[in-house]
Amino acid sequence: MKNIRLTKKSDQKNIDLLLDEAFGPGRFARSVYRYREQIDFVDNFSYVYENKGSLYASISYCPIHINRNITGLLLGPLTVKPKYKGKGYGVALVEFTLNLIEQKNNKFEFVMLVGDYNYYNRFNFKKVNNEFKFIGPVNSEKMLIKVFNSKINLDKFGKIIFS
């Protein structure tokens, strides 16, 4: 897509402004932000949706593991400028990056996130039904996962540790 491009270092100030506008300062107290403070984003999966020189949306991923031995990605933050929500910019970024991860990569076996199931189920994310441990408290209804490797059957895992 012509409006989707890799994030550049020079975008960070505008991405931070977008995040401030969309989520406010309370986002820093969330468990996923606590995790991201410790881990770098994967640059080749961080993208923005840009139109006429303005950032409308951004998406990033960072590495995460299941039980310390299965490597995946934590999606987020995905943010869309509030006045453009519902116009498909976030959907375009999620679809583009998930296709990129699935087709051009065999290192990452899953993508997980903490988010709204009603939004992410269109991308084939499923609720994590297992007991799990994360860096901090997370609403279990919002812990979602998309597994790329068909050999991974979460039902056989018992408790999952995301680290």
Buried (B, 14 or more C-beta within 10 A) or exposed (E): EEBBEEBEEEBEEBBEEBBEEBBEEEBEEBBBBEBBEEEEBBEBBBBBBBEEEEBBBBBBBBBBBBEEEBEBBBBBBBBBBEEBBEBBBBBBBBBBBBEBBEEEBEEBBBBBBBBEEEBBEEBEBEBBEBEBEBBEEBEBEBBBBBBBEEEBEBEEBEEBEBE
